[in-house]
């Protein structure tokens, strides 16, 4: 999957494909959804087990998609110290 996505990512930091804009939009939406789930788990007054599952799903979304977003950033900006 990473190879398929990287074919839609422009190699230079001076340009961007339209598909790359949509990929970044979806990654940011997934990170936002993870943050919403984390907030929901922290503020709800429901069952503790359900809150724990919601928290773990939200944390998984944030960690996975943010690391994927950083890997795209790292591939575009080669000299940046990440």
C-alpha positions in Angstrom: 0.0 0.0 0.0 2.9 2.4 0.8 4.2 2.0 -2.8 0.8 2.8 -4.2 0.4 5.9 -2.1 3.9 7.1 -2.9 3.2 7.0 -6.6 0.6 9.8 -5.9 3.1 11.9 -3.9 5.3 14.3 -5.7 9.0 13.9 -4.9 9.7 17.6 -4.6 8.7 19.9 -1.9 8.0 22.6 -4.5 5.0 20.8 -6.1 2.0 18.8 -5.1 -0.4 16.5 -7.1 -4.1 16.8 -6.7 -4.3 13.3 -5.5 -1.7 14.1 -2.8 -4.0 16.9 -1.5 -6.8 14.4 -1.1 -4.6 11.8 0.6 -3.4 14.5 3.1 -7.0 15.5 3.6 -8.1 12.0 4.5 -5.1 11.5 6.8 -5.9 14.7 8.6 -9.6 13.6 8.8 -8.6 10.3 10.4 -6.4 12.0 12.9 -9.2 14.4 13.8 -11.6 11.4 14.2 -9.1 9.8 16.6 -8.9 13.0 18.6 -12.8 13.2 18.7 -12.9 9.6 20.0 -10.3 10.3 22.6 -12.3 13.3 23.8 -15.5 11.2 23.8 -13.9 8.5 25.9 -12.6 11.1 28.4 -15.9 13.0 28.8 -18.6 10.3 28.6 -20.1 8.7 31.6 -20.8 5.3 30.1 -19.4 1.8 30.8 -15.7 1.7 31.6 -15.1 -1.1 29.2 -16.7 0.8 26.3 -14.8 3.9 27.2 -11.5 2.0 27.2 -12.2 0.5 23.8 -13.1 3.9 22.4 -9.9 5.3 23.9 -7.7 2.6 22.4 -9.4 3.0 19.0 -8.9 6.7 19.1 -5.3 6.4 20.2 -4.6 3.9 17.4 -6.1 6.2 14.8 -4.0 9.1 15.9 -0.7 7.2 16.2 -1.0 5.3 13.0 -2.2 8.1 10.7 0.0 10.7 12.3 3.1 8.5 11.7 1.9 7.9 8.1 1.5 11.7 7.7 5.0 12.3 9.1 6.5 9.7 6.7 5.0 11.5 3.7 6.4 14.8 5.1 9.8 13.2 5.5 9.8 11.9 2.0 9.0 15.3 0.6 11.4 17.4 2.8 14.6 15.4 2.7 16.7 17.8 4.7 14.3 18.4 7.5 15.5 17.0 10.8 12.8 14.4 11.5 
